Each structure stands twice: as structure tokens, then as C-alpha cells.
């Protein structure tokens, strides 16, 4: 190799090194998207398996004081007892109906003494204030309800608070601070109440079955890595062609 070609060879080696580093970064990002896709697939399969299952007694899925098994999320259970309307709360800033809505949380005392939090559904903000214009009362007396079990949500990390009678998230520890002791392993998302009330909150929609963009993003990152090598190859080939043409021009007398 001539002295004239040495700087070009070094530059091309640098190009290839950059392409390799770019490909490694793309591989990392692609693998992360594949992992996200696998997690989303598991979530969708869990919903498909559990959402429309036959209701069972609460004690079959949640022992007193126990945490909900992640494999039992969305499983329907039957509760028998009484609502505790004096301890009801609203959880704010819930995305329903295209607005920052509320969800109605009411403790439910079972016949065996356990207290389970029931999310009865969502309520739109009021016409002249953010709080709902009307909060439907739960059925009184002995009630049979069917709910789907959900794990409690994480406590807010941003220091968010809420007005009296409200909570910023369905964190069962925060809720219990206002309602008194309740089962903190899970809460119930209402399916039905017997007897049915005259009015009730809007039913919360089923979880989305959208698989998300993760798989397409993973494939895109692989294609980006290939395109990086292709681009570097094009640059090197084009540069060599131009150098040959320059050399031929220099050789012409």
C-alpha cells in the first residue's frame, strides 16, 4: 500500500469502527424492544386467560393479609357483605371519556369481617367544578358483588396529593389511611351488584388488547444496523472510485 493510500485506509477503518459501534447500540435497543414485546404478550395472555373466567370465592385466590398472585390478576371473585359508604373516596386524574375523570372507591365489609376496596367505576368531572356533580350511592344492606381482582397501584413519587375525600392513586396503603384497615393485597374492579342500584358510575373499559409497537421497533433497530453498514460500504466504494478517477486524470499527459 502506498503512502498516499494509508490515510484513506485509516479513515475507512474508522468508518467501519463507527458502524460496528452503531450496530452494537442498535442490537441493545432491539433486544430491549423484544423484551418489552415479550412482556406485553404475557400481559395480553393473562387478560385473555382471566378476564372472563367464572367468578370464585375470594378466599380461593386471596388469603387474609396476603398479596395477590400476579397470575390471578383480573380473575373475577364474588363478595357478599355490605358497603361502607361513609368511608368512600374518589381517585382523581383517571383517563376516561377523554377527560381527567374520577373513580369511586368504596370499602366493602365481607360477612367474615374482611374489608375489600371496590372500585365501582368512573365519574366525569362536574360542569362548573372538577369534582363530579353527583356521586351515585352504593346499594345498602346485604349486597352480592362480583369484582375482578387488581393489585394496588404504586404510591405517587412526585409528592402529588389530593383534596380531602380523594386520593391521587389507588395505593391501598394511602387509601387505608383514610378508610381504616382493609385488605391491601388487592382491590376489586366492579363487574356487577345485586341488588342493582338505581344509578351507578360508568363501567371501566376492559384493558386494551393492542400489542403495542415494540416488535416493529425491534425490527427497525435491526434494519438501522444493516443500513449503517450498507452506508459505510457505499461511502468507501464511492471514495475509492473517485480516487481511481483522480489517479487516471493525473496520469493523462
Buried (B, 14 or more C-beta within 10 A) or exposed (E): EEEEEEEBEEEBEEBBEEBBEBBEBBEEBBEBBBEBBEEBBEBBEBBEEBBEEEBEEBEEBBEEEEEBBEEBBBBBBBBBBBBBEEBBBBBBBBEBEEEEBBBBBBBBBBEEEBBBBBBBBBBBBEEEEEBBEEBBBBBEEEBEBBBBBBBBBEEBEEEEEBEEEBBBBBBBEBBBEBBEEBBBBBBBBBBBBEEEBEEBBBBBEEEEEEEBEBBEBBEBBBEBBEEBBEEBBEBBEEBEEEEEEEEEEEEEE
